């Protein structure tokens, strides 16, 4: 039974990664990030894997394999928040992230910023606003940790 559940979860991850790719591929904030070696597919697979890191999330709607529609803003935000949270912890504990993981962090931050900045009609739900604000707070904390780490490394040679 565990094998069947594992295969089912891998299938769900692949569908989520595909739909995340559809959501992010035409976004004017995200598109310029992919001029380097890491592709959007690699990053969306990373985000999908992190989204399912603790099992299937309760907030994720059932994913159909034939569905080629982009995800809603709130589902995308939840995926990006889940990935950002785990990558934040990984960077604090291990200090090293690969390029795909760095891009996932950048996309999460920029996606939340664009949602906040483009919420002229106040269409974001209270939960989505809270997630955006949490993501912004975590980003500021991560940037502070990175700044402190750079400063301490610079002082070691003096």
N, C-alpha and C positions, 0 to 999 in steps of 0.2 A: 504494500500500500504506500510506503514511503517513496518508492521509486516513481509511482504514478503521480503522486502529489508533487514530487520534485520536477518531473517533466512538465506537468501542468503549470507550475510556477515559472519555469524557464520559458514556456510558450507565452505566458502573460507578460513576462519581462520583454520579450521580443516585440509583442504587439504594442506595449507601452512605449518602447524605444522608437518604433516606427511612427507612432502617432505624435510623440514629442518632436520628432524630426519634421513632420508635416507642420506642426505648430510653430517651430522656431525657424524653419528654412527661409521664410520670406520676411521675417521680422527685421526692420531696419536697424535696430539696436544690436541684434545678435549677428547678423550677416557679416559685418566687417571683421569679426573675430576669427573667421576661418580662412585666412590667407596663408596660414602656415602648414605644418606637417600633419597636424591632427584634424581629422574630419568631423563634421557634424554627427555622422553615424557613430563614431567612436565615443563622442561626448554623450550622445543620447543613450547609448548602451550603458555607459558609466552611471548616468543619472538613474536609469531604470533599475540597474543592479542595486544601487544604494537605496532606492525607494522600497525595494523588496528585501532589504537587508534584515529586517526584523519580522519577516513574514509578509503576507499580503495585507496592505493597509486597508483599514475599514472605510476610509473616505474615498477610495478608488472605485469608480463604477465598474460594472462588468465590462470587459473588453472583448469585442468580437473581432475575429481574424479578418473578416472581409470589410471592415469599417475603415475607410480611408478619409475620415474627417479629422481635422485638427482637434486637439483637446480644448476644453474651455479654459479661460484664464484662471479660474479658481483651481482646477485640477492641475494645471501646469504649475501654478504657484505652489501648491502642496508638494508636488514632486520636487521642485527646485528647493523648497525649504527643507524637505527630508534629506536631500543630498547635501545641502549646505551645512546642515547641523552635523552630520556625520563627518564631513570633510574638515569642518572646523575642529572637531575633536581630534581627528587624525593628525592634522597639522600641529596642534598643540602637543600631542603626545609623541609623535614621531619626527616632526619637523620637516618632512619631505613629502611633497605631492608631485605627481607626474603632470604632464602638460594637459591631459584630458581633465584631470581633477581641478587644476587651476582654471581651466576654461569653464567648468561647471560652476565654480565659485563666482566667476565673473558674470556668467549668464544669470545666475540666481540674483545677484545684486542688481544688475542692470534691468532685469525683468521686473523686479519689485519696484525699482525707481520709476520705470516707465508706467507701471500701473498707477502709482501714486500721482505722478505728474499728469497723466492723461485722464484722471478721474474727475473731469470737469462737471459731469452730470451727477456725480455722487452715486455711481452705479455699483461700486465695490461694496460687498457685504462687510459687516463689522468684523467677521472672522478673517476675511481677506485683508482688510486694512491692518488688523492686528498681526497677521503673518508677515505682511510687508514691513511693518514697523519692527518686528522681531528680527527679521532678516537684515534690516538696516543696522540695528543695534549690534547684532553678531558681527556684521561686516566691520563696523567701527572698532569693535574689540579686537578682531583679527588684525586689522591694520595697525592698531596700537601695539599688539604683541610683535608684529613684524618689525615695526619701527624700533621698539626696545631691543629686539634681538640684533638688528643691524648696528645699533649704537653700541651694544656691549661687544660685538665682534670687532668693531672699529677700534674700541679702546683697548683690546687685548694686545694689539701690536705696539701700543705707545709705551 
